[in-house]
Amino acid sequence: MTGQEVKRKLTAILSADVKGYSRLMNEDEEATVRNLNAYKEVMTDLIQQHHGRVVDTPGDNVLAEFASVVDAVRCSVEIQKELKPRNADLPESRRMEFRIGVNLGDVIEEEGRIYGDGVNIAARIESLSEAGGICISGTAFDQVKNKLSLGYQYLGEQTVKNIPEPVRVYRVLMEPEAAGKLIGEKKAKPRQWQMANLGLVIGVIVVVAAVVIWRFYIPPAPKMGVASKEKMALPLPDLPSIAVLPFANMSDDSKQEYLADGITENIISALSQVPRLFVIARNSTFTYKGKPVKVQQVAEELGVRYVLEGSVQRSGDTLRITAQLIDANTGHHVWSEHYDRELKELFALQDEVALKVITSLQVKLTQGEKSRMFAKGTENLQAYLKYIQAREVFFTQTKEGYALARRLLEETLALDPQFPAAYGLMGSIHFMEASVGISKSPEESLKQALELTQKSLAMDETRAGPHSILGWLYVLKERQYDKAIAECERAIALAPNSSQSHIWMGVVLMYAGKHEEAIRHVEQALRLDPIPPGWYHRNLGLAYTNGGRYDQAIAAFKESLNRTPNDILTRAGLTAAYSLAGRDDEARAQAAEVLRINPNFSVEQRAKFSPYKNQADLDRYLGGLRKAGLK
């Protein structure tokens, strides 16, 4: 876009999202998506009725613009009034409450989309709103304060992410008795103008003095909100702990999203290999993707001290990466930097960011650790870009995603037939297709998965992921438990902070009959991935069941069902746990759920896919199913 092509305008922006959306999705994806679509339809109708235009609706976010601030605020109030009774009919834990932010600001318009600080401020003040509430900026307030039958509470000047100047923020008070009220905003009385001027003079003197001091002393890092140890959802580890948030894609082309996500994944992967760090898994940090969250919130929810965030901007063959490491315990930036490089320097640039994090946290690397961390497996940049694109598509975990990832990997290997990671990912695709039941021949898919994983490791045995997958394949396909444990031990040695390394070790140990060791590794996987996929808790439930810890097993299975309520393996596991705990009525109720999901469920068929080494473990599990009435 040239300077002449830029179209700017002043507009009222409405930004809305769902409070606790990630939790709702984890607990029940289908119901959440169904409710979200219904609520968005209501919001769209109201926006149009108030002369607004819906600009975009990614995920749980709604972005709209209005020619009038009055219309934007009036529409926001109507949205909250309309959604309130709908939420009242739902259980408290399933309510979908939107937060709304309204701003009047300058934006850039291109092909129907709007960009710029005007949009960013609306999104930032939206995050300051309560669930079911509305916050507006000072510029919006100045336009509506005497025009609507509403009240307002002044929240002060707020420092918001990526906006250099503080923003005045007001909470909209929608109750009828609040109409015409303005709470919290104090103005100087007319006779106090002399004191105000004196204060201004003093302020100027202080600023000048501060500048002089700054010239001779290093200024302190800017301070942000501080995370509360008392509010930590999980206890802080003894090691330096870090969560890497998804880097924002600042490129004009949305198709470059994979590059930002790929860089984030590579930094997480590199840090996970350092034994003297504690690194939160990608699965958990990516739940914050696209969300205007505060660093202290992330730290408290994931139980970490440090948070790394940044952005990626690609323009042709040039690349800009910004990154900042924040100590959430103090609110200070440990460091921040931006890097302008050629795209061909991508390998070195990723390494530089990861190494900067490690040195900032005062962690020393051995030469072996450094060489493993920064090994890319190919010198072909185009092959590498194809590979990270395939990997990001793979993470969608859909049939279409697996098909597209396979095609991209075929293109990757055509560019570099000796790229070990590409073979490993191709093996993972075959494995997942067999696991989720979309393979035409599960047996052939598992055979391909085994061969491709072994081929990947023959080229480069220093990557943890293929060792973990190979360990599980040794159990599932060949019942070779000792070899499987050895592979998983190797994976943990290579990436001790990888939740994947620990979860697969836990699964392998569980089927090998080493139940307490299995529990320890699955629990470690859950600590590294506090917002995990449902099958993590399912396997914890199975490990507890095998260890005779039935009450804990039941709790774990229920947690899994919060994320995947129609997972038949979790339902079967909960059925067995209830039976073995002597809670027969609840066991029969779960057995009915199993048959609801799959009327053709067979205990004998389940036995074929339960590769227990010890017959006693298998008999205990199957006995629990039969006792509940399953056949």
C-alpha positions as CSV (number, residue, x, y, z in Angstrom):
1,M,0.0,0.0,0.0
2,T,1.5,3.3,-1.0
3,G,1.0,6.6,0.9
4,Q,-1.5,7.7,-1.8
5,E,-3.6,4.6,-1.4
6,V,-4.0,4.9,2.3
7,K,-7.6,5.8,3.2
8,R,-8.0,7.2,6.7
9,K,-11.2,8.1,8.6
10,L,-12.5,8.9,12.0
11,T,-14.9,6.2,13.2
12,A,-16.4,4.7,16.3
13,I,-15.1,1.2,16.9
14,L,-16.9,-1.5,18.9
15,S,-14.8,-4.5,20.0
16,A,-16.3,-7.4,21.9
17,D,-15.1,-10.8,23.1
18,V,-16.2,-13.5,25.5
19,K,-14.8,-13.6,29.1
20,G,-13.3,-17.0,29.8
21,Y,-13.7,-18.2,26.2
22,S,-10.8,-20.6,26.4
23,R,-12.3,-22.3,29.5
24,L,-15.7,-22.7,27.8
25,M,-14.1,-24.2,24.7
26,N,-12.0,-26.6,26.8
27,E,-15.1,-27.8,28.7
28,D,-17.5,-28.2,25.8
29,E,-16.4,-27.2,22.3
30,E,-19.6,-28.1,20.5
31,A,-22.0,-26.2,23.0
32,T,-19.6,-23.2,23.1
33,V,-19.5,-22.9,19.3
34,R,-23.3,-23.3,19.1
35,N,-23.9,-20.6,21.7
36,L,-21.3,-18.3,20.2
37,N,-22.8,-18.5,16.8
38,A,-26.3,-17.7,18.2
39,Y,-25.0,-14.8,20.2
40,K,-23.1,-13.4,17.3
41,E,-26.2,-13.5,15.2
42,V,-28.0,-11.4,17.8
43,M,-25.2,-9.0,18.0
44,T,-25.0,-8.6,14.2
45,D,-28.7,-7.8,14.0
46,L,-28.4,-5.2,16.7
47,I,-25.3,-3.6,15.1
48,Q,-27.1,-3.3,11.8
49,Q,-30.2,-1.9,13.5
50,H,-28.0,0.8,15.0
51,H,-26.5,1.8,11.7
52,G,-23.3,0.0,12.3
53,R,-21.2,-2.4,10.2
54,V,-19.7,-5.7,11.3
55,V,-16.0,-5.6,10.2
56,D,-14.8,-9.0,11.4
57,T,-15.7,-11.9,13.7
58,P,-12.6,-14.0,14.3
59,G,-13.0,-16.6,17.1
60,D,-15.0,-15.1,19.9
61,N,-14.3,-11.5,18.9
62,V,-16.7,-9.1,17.2
63,L,-15.4,-5.9,15.6
64,A,-17.8,-3.3,14.3
65,E,-17.7,0.3,13.3
66,F,-20.3,3.1,13.5
67,A,-20.4,6.6,12.0
68,S,-21.8,7.8,15.4
69,V,-20.4,7.2,18.8
70,V,-23.9,7.6,20.2
71,D,-25.1,4.7,18.0
72,A,-22.1,2.6,19.0
73,V,-22.6,3.0,22.8
74,R,-26.4,2.7,22.5
75,C,-25.9,-0.6,20.5
76,S,-23.5,-1.9,23.1
77,V,-26.1,-1.3,25.9
78,E,-28.7,-3.1,23.8
79,I,-26.4,-6.1,23.2
80,Q,-25.7,-6.5,26.9
81,K,-29.4,-6.2,27.8
82,E,-30.3,-8.7,25.1
83,L,-27.7,-11.3,26.1
84,K,-28.3,-11.0,29.9
85,P,-31.6,-13.0,30.0
86,R,-30.1,-15.6,27.6
87,N,-27.2,-16.2,30.0
88,A,-29.6,-16.3,33.0
89,D,-31.1,-19.4,31.5
90,L,-27.7,-21.2,31.4
91,P,-25.8,-22.8,34.3
92,E,-23.3,-20.2,35.7
93,S,-20.3,-22.2,34.4
94,R,-21.7,-22.1,30.9
95,R,-22.7,-18.5,30.6
96,M,-21.2,-16.7,27.6
97,E,-20.7,-13.1,28.8
98,F,-19.2,-10.6,26.4
99,R,-17.0,-7.7,27.3
100,I,-17.4,-4.6,25.1
101,G,-15.0,-1.7,24.4
102,V,-15.9,1.4,22.4
103,N,-13.4,4.0,21.1
104,L,-13.6,7.0,18.8
105,G,-10.3,7.0,16.8
106,D,-8.5,7.4,13.5
107,V,-8.2,4.2,11.4
108,I,-6.9,3.0,8.1
109,E,-9.5,1.3,5.9
110,E,-8.5,-1.2,3.2
111,E,-10.9,-3.5,1.4
112,G,-13.5,-3.2,4.0
113,R,-11.1,-3.9,6.9
114,I,-10.0,-1.3,9.5
115,Y,-6.6,-1.1,11.2
116,G,-4.6,1.2,13.4
117,D,-4.4,2.5,17.0
118,G,-8.1,3.3,17.0
119,V,-8.9,-0.4,16.7
120,N,-6.2,-1.4,19.1
121,I,-7.4,0.9,21.8
122,A,-11.0,-0.4,21.5
123,A,-9.6,-3.9,22.0
124,R,-7.5,-2.9,24.9
125,I,-10.2,-1.2,26.8
126,E,-12.6,-4.0,26.1
127,S,-10.3,-6.2,28.2
128,L,-10.7,-3.8,31.1
129,S,-14.5,-4.3,31.0
130,E,-16.3,-6.7,33.4
131,A,-18.1,-9.7,32.0
132,G,-21.4,-8.3,30.7
133,G,-20.1,-4.8,30.9
134,I,-19.0,-1.9,28.7
135,C,-16.0,0.4,28.8
136,I,-15.4,3.4,26.6
137,S,-12.4,5.6,25.9
138,G,-12.2,9.3,26.8
139,T,-12.7,10.3,23.2
140,A,-15.9,8.3,23.1
141,F,-17.1,9.6,26.4
142,D,-16.6,13.2,25.3
143,Q,-19.2,12.6,22.6
144,V,-21.8,10.8,24.5
145,K,-21.7,12.1,28.1
146,N,-24.7,14.4,27.8
147,K,-26.6,12.5,25.0
148,L,-27.7,9.2,26.6
149,S,-29.6,8.2,29.7
150,L,-26.6,6.4,31.2
151,G,-24.2,6.9,34.0
152,Y,-20.4,6.6,33.9
153,Q,-17.6,5.6,36.3
154,Y,-14.2,7.1,35.6
155,L,-11.5,4.4,35.8
156,G,-8.6,6.8,35.4
157,E,-5.9,6.9,32.8
158,Q,-4.9,3.3,31.8
159,T,-1.7,2.2,30.3
160,V,-2.5,-0.3,27.6
161,K,-0.4,-2.6,25.6
162,N,1.4,-1.2,22.5
163,I,-0.2,2.3,23.0
164,P,2.4,4.9,24.0
165,E,0.1,7.3,25.8
166,P,-2.3,6.5,28.7
167,V,-6.0,6.2,27.7
168,R,-8.8,7.7,29.7
169,V,-11.3,4.9,30.4
170,Y,-14.9,5.1,31.6
171,R,-17.2,2.2,32.7
172,V,-20.8,2.5,31.4
173,L,-23.4,2.3,34.2
174,M,-26.5,0.9,32.6
175,E,-28.8,0.8,35.7
176,P,-31.7,3.3,35.4
177,E,-30.9,4.9,38.8
178,A,-27.3,5.7,37.5
179,A,-28.6,7.8,34.6
180,G,-26.8,11.2,34.5
181,K,-24.2,10.3,37.2
182,L,-20.5,10.6,36.8
183,I,-18.6,8.8,39.5
184,G,-14.9,9.1,40.3
185,E,-13.9,12.1,38.0
186,K,-12.7,15.1,40.0
187,K,-12.3,18.5,38.5
188,A,-10.5,21.5,39.9
189,K,-12.7,24.2,41.4
190,P,-12.6,27.6,39.7
191,R,-10.9,29.2,42.7
192,Q,-8.2,26.6,42.7
193,W,-6.7,27.7,39.4
194,Q,-3.7,29.2,41.1
195,M,-2.9,25.9,42.8
196,A,-3.4,24.1,39.6
197,N,-0.9,26.4,37.8
198,L,1.5,26.0,40.7
199,G,1.2,22.2,40.4
200,L,1.9,22.5,36.7
201,V,5.1,24.5,37.3
202,I,6.2,22.0,39.9
203,G,5.5,19.2,37.4
204,V,7.6,20.8,34.7
205,I,10.5,21.2,37.2
206,V,10.2,17.5,38.2
207,V,10.2,16.5,34.5
208,V,13.2,18.6,33.7
209,A,15.0,17.1,36.7
210,A,14.1,13.6,35.7
211,V,15.5,14.2,32.2
212,V,18.8,15.5,33.7
213,I,19.0,12.4,36.0
214,W,18.2,10.2,33.0
215,R,21.1,11.6,31.1
216,F,23.5,10.4,33.8
217,Y,21.9,7.2,35.1
218,I,20.5,4.2,33.4
219,P,16.7,4.5,33.6
220,P,14.8,1.7,35.3
221,A,12.8,-0.7,33.0
222,P,9.2,0.3,32.6
223,K,6.9,-1.3,35.2
224,M,3.8,-3.2,34.4
225,G,1.1,-4.9,36.6
226,V,2.5,-7.3,39.2
227,A,1.4,-10.9,39.4
228,S,0.2,-12.0,42.8
229,K,1.8,-15.2,44.3
230,E,-1.4,-15.7,46.2
231,K,-3.5,-15.7,43.0
232,M,-1.2,-18.2,41.3
233,A,-3.3,-21.1,40.0
234,L,-0.2,-23.4,40.4
235,P,2.8,-23.1,42.7
236,L,5.9,-21.5,41.2
237,P,8.6,-24.0,40.2
238,D,12.0,-23.8,41.8
239,L,13.6,-23.2,38.4
240,P,13.2,-20.1,36.3
241,S,9.7,-20.5,34.8
242,I,8.5,-19.0,31.5
243,A,5.5,-18.9,29.2
244,V,6.1,-17.9,25.6
245,L,3.0,-16.2,24.2
246,P,2.1,-16.5,20.5
247,F,4.0,-13.8,18.6
248,A,1.6,-11.5,16.8
249,N,1.6,-11.4,13.0
250,M,2.1,-7.8,12.0
251,S,2.4,-8.5,8.3
252,D,-0.1,-7.1,5.9
253,D,-0.7,-10.6,4.6
254,S,-2.7,-12.8,7.0
255,K,-1.2,-15.9,5.3
256,Q,2.0,-15.1,7.1
257,E,0.3,-16.2,10.4
258,Y,2.1,-19.5,10.1
259,L,5.5,-17.8,10.2
260,A,4.7,-16.0,13.5
261,D,3.3,-19.2,15.0
262,G,6.2,-21.2,13.7
263,I,8.8,-18.9,15.2
264,T,6.9,-19.1,18.5
265,E,6.9,-22.9,18.4
266,N,10.6,-23.0,17.6
267,I,11.5,-20.8,20.6
268,I,9.3,-22.9,22.9
269,S,10.9,-26.1,21.5
270,A,14.4,-24.7,22.0
271,L,13.8,-23.6,25.6
272,S,12.2,-26.9,26.4
273,Q,15.5,-28.6,25.8
274,V,17.2,-26.7,28.7
275,P,17.1,-28.8,31.9
276,R,17.6,-25.7,34.1
277,L,14.4,-24.0,32.9
278,F,10.6,-24.7,33.3
279,V,8.8,-24.0,30.1
280,I,5.0,-24.0,29.6
281,A,3.8,-26.0,26.5
282,R,2.6,-24.5,23.3
283,N,-0.9,-25.9,23.8
284,S,-1.5,-23.8,26.9
285,T,0.1,-20.5,25.7
286,F,-1.7,-20.6,22.4
287,T,-5.0,-20.4,24.2
288,Y,-4.2,-16.7,24.6
289,K,-3.6,-16.2,20.8
290,G,-5.2,-13.0,19.6
291,K,-6.3,-12.1,23.1
292,P,-5.5,-8.7,24.7
293,V,-4.4,-10.4,27.9
294,K,-2.2,-8.9,30.6
295,V,1.1,-10.4,31.5
296,Q,0.2,-10.8,35.1
297,Q,-2.9,-12.7,34.2
298,V,-0.9,-15.1,32.1
299,A,1.6,-15.6,34.9
300,E,-1.1,-16.2,37.5
301,E,-3.1,-18.7,35.4
302,L,-0.1,-20.7,34.2
303,G,2.0,-20.4,37.4
304,V,5.2,-18.8,35.9
305,R,7.4,-15.9,36.8
306,Y,8.5,-14.8,33.3
307,V,6.5,-14.1,30.1
308,L,8.0,-13.6,26.6
309,E,5.8,-11.8,24.0
310,G,6.6,-10.3,20.7
311,S,5.6,-9.8,17.1
312,V,6.7,-10.8,13.6
313,Q,6.4,-8.7,10.4
314,R,7.4,-10.0,7.0
315,S,7.7,-7.7,4.0
316,G,9.0,-9.6,1.0
317,D,12.4,-10.9,1.9
318,T,12.9,-8.8,5.0
319,L,11.8,-9.7,8.5
320,R,11.3,-7.7,11.7
321,I,10.9,-9.5,15.0
322,T,10.2,-7.6,18.3
323,A,10.4,-9.4,21.6
324,Q,10.3,-8.5,25.3
325,L,10.8,-10.6,28.4
326,I,8.9,-9.5,31.4
327,D,9.3,-10.5,35.1
328,A,5.7,-10.8,36.2
329,N,6.7,-10.9,39.9
330,T,8.1,-7.3,39.7
331,G,6.3,-6.0,36.6
332,H,9.7,-5.0,35.0
333,H,11.0,-5.7,31.5
334,V,14.0,-7.9,31.8
335,W,14.9,-6.9,28.2
336,S,13.2,-5.9,25.0
337,E,14.7,-5.8,21.5
338,H,13.7,-5.6,17.8
339,Y,15.6,-7.3,15.0
340,D,15.6,-6.2,11.4
341,R,17.1,-9.0,9.2
342,E,16.8,-10.6,5.8
343,L,14.5,-13.6,5.7
344,K,17.5,-15.8,4.9
345,E,18.7,-15.1,8.4
346,L,15.6,-16.6,10.0
347,F,17.5,-19.6,11.4
348,A,20.0,-17.4,13.2
349,L,17.3,-14.9,14.3
350,Q,15.3,-17.5,16.1
351,D,18.4,-18.8,17.8
352,E,19.3,-15.3,18.9
353,V,16.0,-14.7,20.6
354,A,16.0,-18.0,22.4
355,L,19.6,-17.5,23.5
356,K,18.9,-14.0,24.8
357,V,16.1,-15.4,27.0
358,I,18.4,-18.1,28.4
359,T,21.2,-15.7,29.2
360,S,18.8,-13.1,30.7
361,L,17.6,-15.8,33.1
362,Q,21.3,-16.5,33.9
363,V,21.1,-20.1,32.7
364,K,24.4,-21.5,31.3
365,L,24.3,-24.0,28.5
366,T,26.8,-26.8,27.8
367,Q,28.2,-27.1,24.4
368,G,26.1,-30.2,23.7
369,E,22.9,-28.5,24.8
370,K,23.6,-25.5,22.6
371,S,24.3,-27.6,19.5
372,R,21.1,-29.6,20.0
373,M,19.0,-26.6,20.6
374,F,20.0,-24.8,17.4
375,A,20.1,-27.7,15.0
376,K,17.6,-27.1,12.2
377,G,18.1,-30.2,10.1
378,T,18.2,-28.3,6.8
379,E,20.0,-25.4,5.1
380,N,17.2,-25.0,2.6
381,L,15.2,-21.9,3.7
382,Q,12.2,-22.7,1.4
383,A,12.1,-26.3,2.6
384,Y,12.1,-25.0,6.2
385,L,9.3,-22.5,5.5
386,K,7.2,-25.3,3.9
387,Y,7.9,-27.5,7.0
388,I,6.8,-24.9,9.6
389,Q,3.7,-24.2,7.5
390,A,2.9,-27.9,7.5
391,R,3.5,-28.1,11.2
392,E,1.1,-25.3,11.9
393,V,-1.6,-26.9,9.8
394,F,-1.0,-30.2,11.5
395,F,-1.8,-28.6,14.9
396,T,-5.3,-27.9,13.7
397,Q,-5.9,-31.7,14.2
398,T,-8.5,-32.0,11.5
399,K,-8.8,-34.5,8.6
400,E,-8.4,-31.6,6.2
401,G,-5.5,-30.3,8.1
402,Y,-3.7,-33.6,8.0
403,A,-4.2,-33.8,4.2
404,L,-2.9,-30.3,3.6
405,A,0.1,-30.9,6.0
406,R,1.0,-34.1,4.0
407,R,0.9,-32.2,0.7
408,L,3.2,-29.5,2.2
409,L,5.6,-32.0,3.5
410,E,5.8,-33.7,0.1
411,E,6.8,-30.3,-1.3
412,T,9.3,-29.9,1.6
413,L,10.9,-33.2,0.9
414,A,11.1,-32.5,-2.8
415,L,13.2,-29.4,-1.9
416,D,15.3,-31.3,0.6
417,P,15.0,-35.1,0.7
418,Q,17.4,-35.3,3.7
419,F,15.3,-33.2,6.1
420,P,14.7,-35.4,9.2
421,A,12.0,-33.3,10.8
422,A,9.8,-33.6,7.7
423,Y,9.9,-37.4,7.9
424,G,9.1,-37.3,11.6
425,L,6.1,-35.0,11.1
426,M,4.9,-37.2,8.2
427,G,5.0,-40.2,10.6
428,S,3.0,-38.2,13.1
429,I,0.3,-37.6,10.5
430,H,0.0,-41.3,9.8
431,F,-0.1,-42.0,13.6
432,M,-2.8,-39.4,14.3
433,E,-5.0,-40.6,11.4
434,A,-4.9,-44.1,12.8
435,S,-5.5,-42.9,16.3
436,V,-8.6,-40.7,15.6
437,G,-10.1,-43.3,13.2
438,I,-9.9,-41.4,9.8
439,S,-7.4,-43.8,8.2
440,K,-8.6,-46.2,5.6
441,S,-6.3,-48.8,6.9
442,P,-5.2,-48.2,10.6
443,E,-2.7,-51.1,10.5
444,E,-1.0,-49.7,7.4
445,S,-1.0,-46.1,8.8
446,L,0.7,-47.4,12.0
447,K,3.2,-49.3,9.9
448,Q,4.0,-46.1,7.9
449,A,4.2,-44.1,11.2
450,L,6.8,-46.6,12.6
451,E,8.9,-46.6,9.4
452,L,8.9,-42.8,9.0
453,T,9.7,-42.1,12.6
454,Q,12.6,-44.6,12.6
455,K,13.9,-43.0,9.3
456,S,13.7,-39.5,10.9
457,L,15.7,-40.7,13.9
458,A,18.3,-42.5,11.7
459,M,19.0,-39.0,10.2
460,D,19.0,-37.1,13.4
461,E,18.5,-38.8,16.8
462,T,18.7,-35.5,18.8
463,R,15.0,-34.5,18.5
464,A,12.8,-35.6,21.4
465,G,9.4,-35.8,19.6
466,P,10.1,-38.8,17.4
467,H,11.6,-40.7,20.3
468,S,8.3,-40.3,22.2
469,I,6.2,-41.3,19.3
470,L,8.4,-44.3,18.6
471,G,8.1,-45.4,22.2
472,W,4.3,-45.5,22.0
473,L,4.4,-47.2,18.7
474,Y,6.6,-49.9,20.2
475,V,3.9,-50.6,22.8
476,L,0.9,-50.2,20.5
477,K,2.2,-52.1,17.5
478,E,4.8,-54.5,18.8
479,R,4.3,-54.8,22.6
480,Q,8.0,-54.1,23.2
481,Y,7.8,-52.4,26.6
482,D,11.5,-52.1,27.5
483,K,12.4,-50.6,24.1
484,A,9.5,-48.2,24.5
485,I,10.6,-47.0,27.9
486,A,14.1,-46.5,26.6
487,E,12.9,-44.3,23.8
488,C,10.8,-42.2,26.1
489,E,13.7,-41.9,28.5
490,R,15.8,-40.6,25.6
491,A,13.1,-38.1,24.8
492,I,13.0,-36.7,28.3
493,A,16.8,-36.5,28.4
494,L,16.7,-34.4,25.2
495,A,13.7,-32.2,26.2
496,P,13.1,-32.4,30.0
497,N,10.7,-29.5,29.8
498,S,8.5,-31.0,27.0
499,S,5.0,-31.9,28.2
500,Q,4.9,-34.3,25.2
501,S,8.0,-36.2,26.5
502,H,6.4,-36.7,29.9
503,I,2.9,-37.6,28.7
504,W,4.1,-40.3,26.4
505,M,6.4,-41.7,29.1
506,G,3.4,-41.8,31.4
507,V,1.3,-43.6,28.9
508,V,4.0,-46.2,28.1
509,L,4.7,-46.8,31.8
510,M,1.0,-47.2,32.5
511,Y,0.6,-50.0,30.0
512,A,3.9,-51.5,31.1
513,G,2.5,-51.9,34.6
514,K,4.5,-49.2,36.4
515,H,1.6,-47.2,37.7
516,E,3.1,-44.9,40.3
517,E,5.9,-43.8,37.9
518,A,3.3,-43.3,35.2
519,I,1.2,-41.0,37.5
520,R,4.3,-38.9,38.3
521,H,5.1,-38.3,34.6
522,V,1.5,-37.6,33.6
523,E,1.2,-35.1,36.5
524,Q,4.5,-33.4,35.3
525,A,3.0,-33.2,31.8
526,L,0.0,-31.5,33.2
527,R,2.1,-29.0,35.1
528,L,4.0,-28.1,32.0
529,D,0.7,-27.9,30.0
530,P,-1.9,-26.5,32.5
531,I,-4.5,-26.1,29.8
532,P,-4.1,-29.5,28.1
533,P,-6.1,-31.5,25.6
534,G,-8.6,-33.8,27.2
535,W,-6.7,-37.0,26.7
536,Y,-4.0,-35.9,29.2
537,H,-6.5,-36.1,32.1
538,R,-8.0,-39.3,30.6
539,N,-4.6,-41.0,30.8
540,L,-4.1,-39.7,34.3
541,G,-7.5,-41.3,35.2
542,L,-6.4,-44.6,33.7
543,A,-3.1,-44.5,35.6
544,Y,-4.9,-43.7,38.9
545,T,-7.4,-46.6,38.2
546,N,-4.6,-49.1,37.6
547,G,-3.0,-47.9,40.8
548,G,-6.2,-48.4,42.8
549,R,-6.7,-44.7,43.4
550,Y,-10.3,-44.6,42.3
551,D,-11.5,-41.3,43.7
552,Q,-8.6,-39.5,42.0
553,A,-9.3,-41.4,38.8
554,I,-12.9,-40.3,38.9
555,A,-11.9,-36.7,39.3
556,A,-9.3,-36.9,36.5
557,F,-11.9,-38.5,34.1
558,K,-14.4,-35.7,34.9
559,E,-11.8,-33.1,34.2
560,S,-11.2,-34.8,30.8
561,L,-15.0,-34.8,30.1
562,N,-15.1,-31.0,30.8
563,R,-12.9,-30.7,27.7
564,T,-14.2,-33.5,25.5
565,P,-17.7,-34.6,26.8
566,N,-18.3,-37.1,24.0
567,D,-14.9,-38.9,24.2
568,I,-15.9,-42.5,24.5
569,L,-12.6,-43.7,25.9
570,T,-13.0,-41.2,28.8
571,R,-16.6,-42.3,29.4
572,A,-15.4,-46.0,29.4
573,G,-12.6,-45.1,31.8
574,L,-15.0,-43.3,34.2
575,T,-17.4,-46.3,34.0
576,A,-14.7,-48.6,35.1
577,A,-13.5,-46.3,37.9
578,Y,-17.0,-45.9,39.3
579,S,-17.5,-49.7,39.2
580,L,-14.2,-50.5,40.9
581,A,-14.9,-47.8,43.5
582,G,-18.2,-49.6,44.3
583,R,-20.4,-46.7,43.0
584,D,-22.6,-48.9,40.9
585,D,-25.4,-46.5,40.1
586,E,-23.0,-44.0,38.8
587,A,-21.2,-46.7,36.9
588,R,-24.4,-47.8,35.1
589,A,-25.2,-44.2,34.3
590,Q,-21.8,-43.8,32.6
591,A,-22.2,-47.1,30.8
592,A,-25.5,-45.7,29.3
593,E,-23.5,-42.7,28.1
594,V,-20.9,-45.0,26.4
595,L,-23.7,-46.7,24.5
596,R,-25.3,-43.4,23.6
597,I,-22.1,-42.3,22.0
598,N,-21.5,-45.7,20.4
599,P,-24.3,-48.3,20.5
600,N,-21.9,-50.9,19.1
601,F,-19.4,-50.5,21.9
602,S,-17.8,-53.9,22.7
603,V,-15.7,-54.8,25.7
604,E,-13.8,-57.3,23.7
605,Q,-13.0,-54.8,21.0
606,R,-11.8,-52.4,23.7
607,A,-9.5,-55.1,25.0
608,K,-7.8,-55.4,21.6
609,F,-6.8,-51.7,21.8
610,S,-5.7,-51.7,25.4
611,P,-2.0,-52.9,25.2
612,Y,-1.5,-53.8,28.9
613,K,1.6,-55.9,29.6
614,N,0.1,-57.4,32.8
615,Q,-3.1,-59.4,32.3
616,A,-4.2,-58.4,35.8
617,D,-4.4,-54.8,34.8
618,L,-6.4,-55.6,31.7
619,D,-8.8,-57.9,33.7
620,R,-9.3,-55.2,36.3
621,Y,-10.3,-52.6,33.7
622,L,-12.5,-54.9,31.6
623,G,-14.1,-56.2,34.8
624,G,-15.1,-52.7,35.8
625,L,-16.8,-52.3,32.4
626,R,-18.7,-55.6,32.6
627,K,-19.8,-54.9,36.1
628,A,-21.5,-51.8,34.9
629,G,-23.4,-53.8,32.3
630,L,-21.3,-53.3,29.2
631,K,-20.7,-56.4,27.0
